[in-house]
Amino acid sequence: MWTVIYIAPTAKIAERIKQRLTEEGFLVQIRGISSLSKNQFEIVVPAGEVEEVQEVLNSILHR
């Protein structure tokens, strides 16, 4: 089962996060979602990796 760990506001940001997490050895997928006013991108990982990924994601986002 895949779990959403972050919703990115642009495809570029989503791809950058995916690349960094993949370099750390995680399985990562991006799913596009749309609302009436904008597109966003869910970053999802396997449920069993959520805690580990969150630690790495926090370091990526707070650089």
PDB file of N, CA, C and O in Angstrom:
ATOM      1  N   MET A   1       0.839  -1.173   0.000  1.00  0.00           N
ATOM      2  CA  MET A   1       0.000   0.000   0.000  1.00  0.00           C
ATOM      3  C   MET A   1       0.892   1.247   0.000  1.00  0.00           C
ATOM      4  O   MET A   1       1.873   1.321   0.740  1.00  0.00           O
ATOM      5  N   TRP A   2       0.543   2.203  -0.825  1.00  0.00           N
ATOM      6  CA  TRP A   2       1.293   3.452  -0.945  1.00  0.00           C
ATOM      7  C   TRP A   2       0.662   4.508  -0.054  1.00  0.00           C
ATOM      8  O   TRP A   2      -0.557   4.559   0.105  1.00  0.00           O
ATOM      9  N   THR A   3       1.510   5.350   0.526  1.00  0.00           N
ATOM     10  CA  THR A   3       1.055   6.386   1.449  1.00  0.00           C
ATOM     11  C   THR A   3       1.594   7.745   0.987  1.00  0.00           C
ATOM     12  O   THR A   3       2.762   7.874   0.621  1.00  0.00           O
ATOM     13  N   VAL A   4       0.721   8.748   1.013  1.00  0.00           N
ATOM     14  CA  VAL A   4       1.118  10.106   0.644  1.00  0.00           C
ATOM     15  C   VAL A   4       1.973  10.687   1.770  1.00  0.00           C
ATOM     16  O   VAL A   4       1.570  10.682   2.934  1.00  0.00           O
ATOM     17  N   ILE A   5       3.154  11.188   1.411  1.00  0.00           N
ATOM     18  CA  ILE A   5       4.023  11.810   2.410  1.00  0.00           C
ATOM     19  C   ILE A   5       4.142  13.313   2.213  1.00  0.00           C
ATOM     20  O   ILE A   5       4.564  14.029   3.121  1.00  0.00           O
ATOM     21  N   TYR A   6       3.771  13.794   1.029  1.00  0.00           N
ATOM     22  CA  TYR A   6       3.908  15.221   0.746  1.00  0.00           C
ATOM     23  C   TYR A   6       3.076  15.559  -0.473  1.00  0.00           C
ATOM     24  O   TYR A   6       2.932  14.740  -1.380  1.00  0.00           O
ATOM     25  N   ILE A   7       2.529  16.766  -0.495  1.00  0.00           N
ATOM     26  CA  ILE A   7       1.835  17.263  -1.681  1.00  0.00           C
ATOM     27  C   ILE A   7       2.610  18.465  -2.183  1.00  0.00           C
ATOM     28  O   ILE A   7       2.671  19.504  -1.525  1.00  0.00           O
ATOM     29  N   ALA A   8       3.194  18.310  -3.349  1.00  0.00           N
ATOM     30  CA  ALA A   8       4.026  19.360  -3.943  1.00  0.00           C
ATOM     31  C   ALA A   8       3.170  20.285  -4.803  1.00  0.00           C
ATOM     32  O   ALA A   8       2.244  19.830  -5.475  1.00  0.00           O
ATOM     33  N   PRO A   9       3.475  21.576  -4.784  1.00  0.00           N
ATOM     34  CA  PRO A   9       2.686  22.534  -5.557  1.00  0.00           C
ATOM     35  C   PRO A   9       3.009  22.559  -7.051  1.00  0.00           C
ATOM     36  O   PRO A   9       2.213  23.049  -7.851  1.00  0.00           O
ATOM     37  N   THR A  10       4.182  22.028  -7.429  1.00  0.00           N
ATOM     38  CA  THR A  10       4.551  22.010  -8.848  1.00  0.00           C
ATOM     39  C   THR A  10       5.199  20.677  -9.205  1.00  0.00           C
ATOM     40  O   THR A  10       5.695  19.960  -8.336  1.00  0.00           O
ATOM     41  N   ALA A  11       5.186  20.359 -10.486  1.00  0.00           N
ATOM     42  CA  ALA A  11       5.822  19.132 -10.959  1.00  0.00           C
ATOM     43  C   ALA A  11       7.332  19.179 -10.735  1.00  0.00           C
ATOM     44  O   ALA A  11       7.947  18.160 -10.420  1.00  0.00           O
ATOM     45  N   LYS A  12       7.920  20.346 -10.895  1.00  0.00           N
ATOM     46  CA  LYS A  12       9.366  20.491 -10.724  1.00  0.00           C
ATOM     47  C   LYS A  12       9.789  20.156  -9.287  1.00  0.00           C
ATOM     48  O   LYS A  12      10.768  19.440  -9.076  1.00  0.00           O
ATOM     49  N   ILE A  13       9.062  20.668  -8.321  1.00  0.00           N
ATOM     50  CA  ILE A  13       9.370  20.371  -6.921  1.00  0.00           C
ATOM     51  C   ILE A  13       9.163  18.892  -6.636  1.00  0.00           C
ATOM     52  O   ILE A  13       9.979  18.269  -5.957  1.00  0.00           O
ATOM     53  N   ALA A  14       8.073  18.326  -7.150  1.00  0.00           N
ATOM     54  CA  ALA A  14       7.798  16.897  -6.939  1.00  0.00           C
ATOM     55  C   ALA A  14       8.916  16.037  -7.509  1.00  0.00           C
ATOM     56  O   ALA A  14       9.351  15.082  -6.866  1.00  0.00           O
ATOM     57  N   GLU A  15       9.382  16.362  -8.695  1.00  0.00           N
ATOM     58  CA  GLU A  15      10.459  15.591  -9.322  1.00  0.00           C
ATOM     59  C   GLU A  15      11.765  15.715  -8.542  1.00  0.00           C
ATOM     60  O   GLU A  15      12.506  14.742  -8.402  1.00  0.00           O
ATOM     61  N   ARG A  16      12.040  16.910  -8.037  1.00  0.00           N
ATOM     62  CA  ARG A  16      13.263  17.119  -7.267  1.00  0.00           C
ATOM     63  C   ARG A  16      13.237  16.290  -5.977  1.00  0.00           C
ATOM     64  O   ARG A  16      14.238  15.675  -5.612  1.00  0.00           O
ATOM     65  N   ILE A  17      12.103  16.277  -5.299  1.00  0.00           N
ATOM     66  CA  ILE A  17      11.973  15.482  -4.069  1.00  0.00           C
ATOM     67  C   ILE A  17      12.066  13.998  -4.388  1.00  0.00           C
ATOM     68  O   ILE A  17      12.731  13.247  -3.674  1.00  0.00           O
ATOM     69  N   LYS A  18      11.400  13.572  -5.460  1.00  0.00           N
ATOM     70  CA  LYS A  18      11.465  12.165  -5.854  1.00  0.00           C
ATOM     71  C   LYS A  18      12.905  11.749  -6.134  1.00  0.00           C
ATOM     72  O   LYS A  18      13.347  10.686  -5.698  1.00  0.00           O
ATOM     73  N   GLN A  19      13.628  12.583  -6.857  1.00  0.00           N
ATOM     74  CA  GLN A  19      15.020  12.265  -7.194  1.00  0.00           C
ATOM     75  C   GLN A  19      15.866  12.111  -5.933  1.00  0.00           C
ATOM     76  O   GLN A  19      16.640  11.160  -5.814  1.00  0.00           O
ATOM     77  N   ARG A  20      15.721  13.040  -4.997  1.00  0.00           N
ATOM     78  CA  ARG A  20      16.515  12.987  -3.762  1.00  0.00           C
ATOM     79  C   ARG A  20      16.176  11.742  -2.942  1.00  0.00           C
ATOM     80  O   ARG A  20      17.073  11.088  -2.409  1.00  0.00           O
ATOM     81  N   LEU A  21      14.885  11.411  -2.840  1.00  0.00           N
ATOM     82  CA  LEU A  21      14.489  10.235  -2.065  1.00  0.00           C
ATOM     83  C   LEU A  21      14.941   8.945  -2.745  1.00  0.00           C
ATOM     84  O   LEU A  21      15.331   7.989  -2.075  1.00  0.00           O
ATOM     85  N   THR A  22      14.888   8.920  -4.058  1.00  0.00           N
ATOM     86  CA  THR A  22      15.350   7.759  -4.815  1.00  0.00           C
ATOM     87  C   THR A  22      16.848   7.564  -4.622  1.00  0.00           C
ATOM     88  O   THR A  22      17.317   6.434  -4.483  1.00  0.00           O
ATOM     89  N   GLU A  23      17.601   8.665  -4.613  1.00  0.00           N
ATOM     90  CA  GLU A  23      19.045   8.579  -4.368  1.00  0.00           C
ATOM     91  C   GLU A  23      19.349   7.991  -2.990  1.00  0.00           C
ATOM     92  O   GLU A  23      20.398   7.381  -2.786  1.00  0.00           O
ATOM     93  N   GLU A  24      18.421   8.181  -2.045  1.00  0.00           N
ATOM     94  CA  GLU A  24      18.583   7.631  -0.694  1.00  0.00           C
ATOM     95  C   GLU A  24      18.125   6.177  -0.610  1.00  0.00           C
ATOM     96  O   GLU A  24      18.227   5.549   0.444  1.00  0.00           O
ATOM     97  N   GLY A  25      17.616   5.643  -1.730  1.00  0.00           N
ATOM     98  CA  GLY A  25      17.253   4.233  -1.783  1.00  0.00           C
ATOM     99  C   GLY A  25      15.781   3.910  -1.562  1.00  0.00           C
ATOM    100  O   GLY A  25      15.428   2.747  -1.370  1.00  0.00           O
ATOM    101  N   PHE A  26      14.923   4.917  -1.586  1.00  0.00           N
ATOM    102  CA  PHE A  26      13.500   4.684  -1.363  1.00  0.00           C
ATOM    103  C   PHE A  26      12.750   4.519  -2.683  1.00  0.00           C
ATOM    104  O   PHE A  26      13.133   5.082  -3.708  1.00  0.00           O
ATOM    105  N   LEU A  27      11.682   3.739  -2.635  1.00  0.00           N
ATOM    106  CA  LEU A  27      10.758   3.649  -3.762  1.00  0.00           C
ATOM    107  C   LEU A  27       9.815   4.841  -3.657  1.00  0.00           C
ATOM    108  O   LEU A  27       9.241   5.096  -2.598  1.00  0.00           O
ATOM    109  N   VAL A  28       9.659   5.565  -4.751  1.00  0.00           N
ATOM    110  CA  VAL A  28       8.855   6.792  -4.733  1.00  0.00           C
ATOM    111  C   VAL A  28       8.047   6.878  -6.014  1.00  0.00           C
ATOM    112  O   VAL A  28       8.542   6.561  -7.095  1.00  0.00           O
ATOM    113  N   GLN A  29       6.794   7.309  -5.886  1.00  0.00           N
ATOM    114  CA  GLN A  29       5.963   7.590  -7.048  1.00  0.00           C
ATOM    115  C   GLN A  29       5.372   8.980  -6.900  1.00  0.00           C
ATOM    116  O   GLN A  29       5.225   9.498  -5.793  1.00  0.00           O
ATOM    117  N   ILE A  30       5.038   9.570  -8.036  1.00  0.00           N
ATOM    118  CA  ILE A  30       4.350  10.863  -8.054  1.00  0.00           C
ATOM    119  C   ILE A  30       3.003  10.652  -8.726  1.00  0.00           C
ATOM    120  O   ILE A  30       2.908  10.029  -9.783  1.00  0.00           O
ATOM    121  N   ARG A  31       1.967  11.183  -8.092  1.00  0.00           N
ATOM    122  CA  ARG A  31       0.621  11.124  -8.667  1.00  0.00           C
ATOM    123  C   ARG A  31       0.079  12.539  -8.784  1.00  0.00           C
ATOM    124  O   ARG A  31       0.045  13.289  -7.808  1.00  0.00           O
ATOM    125  N   GLY A  32      -0.342  12.891  -9.981  1.00  0.00           N
ATOM    126  CA  GLY A  32      -0.939  14.209 -10.179  1.00  0.00           C
ATOM    127  C   GLY A  32      -2.356  14.237  -9.657  1.00  0.00           C
ATOM    128  O   GLY A  32      -3.113  13.283  -9.836  1.00  0.00           O
ATOM    129  N   ILE A  33      -2.714  15.333  -9.012  1.00  0.00           N
ATOM    130  CA  ILE A  33      -4.086  15.536  -8.549  1.00  0.00           C
ATOM    131  C   ILE A  33      -4.519  16.917  -9.008  1.00  0.00           C
ATOM    132  O   ILE A  33      -3.699  17.828  -9.120  1.00  0.00           O
ATOM    133  N   SER A  34      -5.792  17.067  -9.270  1.00  0.00           N
ATOM    134  CA  SER A  34      -6.296  18.353  -9.761  1.00  0.00           C
ATOM    135  C   SER A  34      -7.457  18.815  -8.901  1.00  0.00           C
ATOM    136  O   SER A  34      -8.285  18.020  -8.456  1.00  0.00           O
ATOM    137  N   SER A  35      -7.495  20.101  -8.683  1.00  0.00           N
ATOM    138  CA  SER A  35      -8.665  20.719  -8.082  1.00  0.00           C
ATOM    139  C   SER A  35      -9.175  21.731  -9.102  1.00  0.00           C
ATOM    140  O   SER A  35      -8.608  21.864 -10.186  1.00  0.00           O
ATOM    141  N   LEU A  36     -10.215  22.424  -8.765  1.00  0.00           N
ATOM    142  CA  LEU A  36     -10.766  23.389  -9.726  1.00  0.00           C
ATOM    143  C   LEU A  36      -9.778  24.490 -10.083  1.00  0.00           C
ATOM    144  O   LEU A  36      -9.791  24.994 -11.206  1.00  0.00           O
ATOM    145  N   SER A  37      -8.927  24.864  -9.146  1.00  0.00           N
ATOM    146  CA  SER A  37      -8.070  26.022  -9.391  1.00  0.00           C
ATOM    147  C   SER A  37      -6.618  25.698  -9.713  1.00  0.00           C
ATOM    148  O   SER A  37      -5.909  26.546 -10.254  1.00  0.00           O
ATOM    149  N   LYS A  38      -6.147  24.463  -9.386  1.00  0.00           N
ATOM    150  CA  LYS A  38      -4.729  24.193  -9.613  1.00  0.00           C
ATOM    151  C   LYS A  38      -4.421  22.703  -9.649  1.00  0.00           C
ATOM    152  O   LYS A  38      -5.222  21.868  -9.228  1.00  0.00           O
ATOM    153  N   ASN A  39      -3.250  22.401 -10.158  1.00  0.00           N
ATOM    154  CA  ASN A  39      -2.740  21.037 -10.141  1.00  0.00           C
ATOM    155  C   ASN A  39      -1.737  20.919  -9.010  1.00  0.00           C
ATOM    156  O   ASN A  39      -0.987  21.853  -8.725  1.00  0.00           O
ATOM    157  N   GLN A  40      -1.732  19.763  -8.373  1.00  0.00           N
ATOM    158  CA  GLN A  40      -0.757  19.476  -7.333  1.00  0.00           C
ATOM    159  C   GLN A  40      -0.268  18.057  -7.562  1.00  0.00           C
ATOM    160  O   GLN A  40      -0.817  17.325  -8.385  1.00  0.00           O
ATOM    161  N   PHE A  41       0.776  17.672  -6.823  1.00  0.00           N
ATOM    162  CA  PHE A  41       1.407  16.385  -7.054  1.00  0.00           C
ATOM    163  C   PHE A  41       1.673  15.679  -5.736  1.00  0.00           C
ATOM    164  O   PHE A  41       2.424  16.172  -4.894  1.00  0.00           O
ATOM    165  N   GLU A  42       1.045  14.510  -5.565  1.00  0.00           N
ATOM    166  CA  GLU A  42       1.263  13.710  -4.365  1.00  0.00           C
ATOM    167  C   GLU A  42       2.554  12.917  -4.522  1.00  0.00           C
ATOM    168  O   GLU A  42       2.799  12.313  -5.566  1.00  0.00           O
ATOM    169  N   ILE A  43       3.361  12.925  -3.495  1.00  0.00           N
ATOM    170  CA  ILE A  43       4.541  12.073  -3.450  1.00  0.00           C
ATOM    171  C   ILE A  43       4.178  10.926  -2.528  1.00  0.00           C
ATOM    172  O   ILE A  43       3.834  11.135  -1.365  1.00  0.00           O
ATOM    173  N   VAL A  44       4.260   9.703  -3.059  1.00  0.00           N
ATOM    174  CA  VAL A  44       3.842   8.528  -2.292  1.00  0.00           C
ATOM    175  C   VAL A  44       4.979   7.523  -2.186  1.00  0.00           C
ATOM    176  O   VAL A  44       5.804   7.385  -3.089  1.00  0.00           O
ATOM    177  N   VAL A  45       4.997   6.824  -1.049  1.00  0.00           N
ATOM    178  CA  VAL A  45       6.000   5.791  -0.782  1.00  0.00           C
ATOM    179  C   VAL A  45       5.289   4.593  -0.173  1.00  0.00           C
ATOM    180  O   VAL A  45       4.162   4.724   0.305  1.00  0.00           O
ATOM    181  N   PRO A  46       5.935   3.412  -0.180  1.00  0.00           N
ATOM    182  CA  PRO A  46       5.327   2.263   0.488  1.00  0.00           C
ATOM    183  C   PRO A  46       5.093   2.563   1.973  1.00  0.00           C
ATOM    184  O   PRO A  46       5.915   3.206   2.624  1.00  0.00           O
ATOM    185  N   ALA A  47       3.968   2.091   2.489  1.00  0.00           N
ATOM    186  CA  ALA A  47       3.578   2.383   3.871  1.00  0.00           C
ATOM    187  C   ALA A  47       4.659   2.003   4.874  1.00  0.00           C
ATOM    188  O   ALA A  47       4.826   2.696   5.877  1.00  0.00           O
ATOM    189  N   GLY A  48       5.388   0.936   4.636  1.00  0.00           N
ATOM    190  CA  GLY A  48       6.408   0.480   5.564  1.00  0.00           C
ATOM    191  C   GLY A  48       7.631   1.376   5.644  1.00  0.00           C
ATOM    192  O   GLY A  48       8.453   1.215   6.545  1.00  0.00           O
ATOM    193  N   GLU A  49       7.768   2.317   4.720  1.00  0.00           N
ATOM    194  CA  GLU A  49       8.935   3.201   4.694  1.00  0.00           C
ATOM    195  C   GLU A  49       8.624   4.625   5.150  1.00  0.00           C
ATOM    196  O   GLU A  49       9.506   5.484   5.125  1.00  0.00           O
ATOM    197  N   VAL A  50       7.400   4.886   5.561  1.00  0.00           N
ATOM    198  CA  VAL A  50       6.969   6.255   5.842  1.00  0.00           C
ATOM    199  C   VAL A  50       7.839   6.940   6.893  1.00  0.00           C
ATOM    200  O   VAL A  50       8.279   8.069   6.678  1.00  0.00           O
ATOM    201  N   GLU A  51       8.093   6.291   8.013  1.00  0.00           N
ATOM    202  CA  GLU A  51       8.863   6.940   9.085  1.00  0.00           C
ATOM    203  C   GLU A  51      10.269   7.293   8.627  1.00  0.00           C
ATOM    204  O   GLU A  51      10.745   8.398   8.888  1.00  0.00           O
ATOM    205  N   GLU A  52      10.938   6.370   7.949  1.00  0.00           N
ATOM    206  CA  GLU A  52      12.294   6.630   7.464  1.00  0.00           C
ATOM    207  C   GLU A  52      12.293   7.752   6.429  1.00  0.00           C
ATOM    208  O   GLU A  52      13.149   8.636   6.455  1.00  0.00           O
ATOM    209  N   VAL A  53      11.334   7.704   5.528  1.00  0.00           N
ATOM    210  CA  VAL A  53      11.255   8.712   4.474  1.00  0.00           C
ATOM    211  C   VAL A  53      10.981  10.093   5.062  1.00  0.00           C
ATOM    212  O   VAL A  53      11.535  11.087   4.591  1.00  0.00           O
ATOM    213  N   GLN A  54      10.134  10.164   6.085  1.00  0.00           N
ATOM    214  CA  GLN A  54       9.813  11.457   6.695  1.00  0.00           C
ATOM    215  C   GLN A  54      11.063  12.146   7.221  1.00  0.00           C
ATOM    216  O   GLN A  54      11.202  13.361   7.081  1.00  0.00           O
ATOM    217  N   GLU A  55      11.969  11.394   7.821  1.00  0.00           N
ATOM    218  CA  GLU A  55      13.208  11.980   8.329  1.00  0.00           C
ATOM    219  C   GLU A  55      14.031  12.591   7.198  1.00  0.00           C
ATOM    220  O   GLU A  55      14.532  13.709   7.317  1.00  0.00           O
ATOM    221  N   VAL A  56      14.165  11.848   6.100  1.00  0.00           N
ATOM    222  CA  VAL A  56      14.939  12.342   4.959  1.00  0.00           C
ATOM    223  C   VAL A  56      14.211  13.518   4.307  1.00  0.00           C
ATOM    224  O   VAL A  56      14.837  14.511   3.938  1.00  0.00           O
ATOM    225  N   LEU A  57      12.900  13.405   4.167  1.00  0.00           N
ATOM    226  CA  LEU A  57      12.112  14.484   3.562  1.00  0.00           C
ATOM    227  C   LEU A  57      12.256  15.771   4.366  1.00  0.00           C
ATOM    228  O   LEU A  57      12.395  16.848   3.785  1.00  0.00           O
ATOM    229  N   ASN A  58      12.226  15.676   5.677  1.00  0.00           N
ATOM    230  CA  ASN A  58      12.394  16.875   6.504  1.00  0.00           C
ATOM    231  C   ASN A  58      13.725  17.557   6.242  1.00  0.00           C
ATOM    232  O   ASN A  58      13.794  18.785   6.193  1.00  0.00           O
ATOM    233  N   SER A  59      14.778  16.776   6.074  1.00  0.00           N
ATOM    234  CA  SER A  59      16.078  17.390   5.786  1.00  0.00           C
ATOM    235  C   SER A  59      16.095  18.021   4.399  1.00  0.00           C
ATOM    236  O   SER A  59      16.735  19.053   4.200  1.00  0.00           O
ATOM    237  N   ILE A  60      15.404  17.420   3.444  1.00  0.00           N
ATOM    238  CA  ILE A  60      15.329  17.984   2.095  1.00  0.00           C
ATOM    239  C   ILE A  60      14.574  19.326   2.112  1.00  0.00           C
ATOM    240  O   ILE A  60      15.010  20.302   1.502  1.00  0.00           O
ATOM    241  N   LEU A  61      13.454  19.353   2.810  1.00  0.00           N
ATOM    242  CA  LEU A  61      12.589  20.541   2.812  1.00  0.00           C
ATOM    243  C   LEU A  61      13.170  21.688   3.622  1.00  0.00           C
ATOM    244  O   LEU A  61      12.840  22.846   3.366  1.00  0.00           O
ATOM    245  N   HIS A  62      14.023  21.399   4.588  1.00  0.00           N
ATOM    246  CA  HIS A  62      14.528  22.442   5.475  1.00  0.00           C
ATOM    247  C   HIS A  62      15.966  22.829   5.179  1.00  0.00           C
ATOM    248  O   HIS A  62      16.690  23.262   6.075  1.00  0.00           O
ATOM    249  N   ARG A  63      16.383  22.676   3.935  1.00  0.00           N
ATOM    250  CA  ARG A  63      17.729  23.094   3.523  1.00  0.00           C
ATOM    251  C   ARG A  63      17.768  24.556   3.269  1.00  0.00           C
ATOM    252  O   ARG A  63      18.817  25.093   2.912  1.00  0.00           O
TER     253      ARG A  63
END
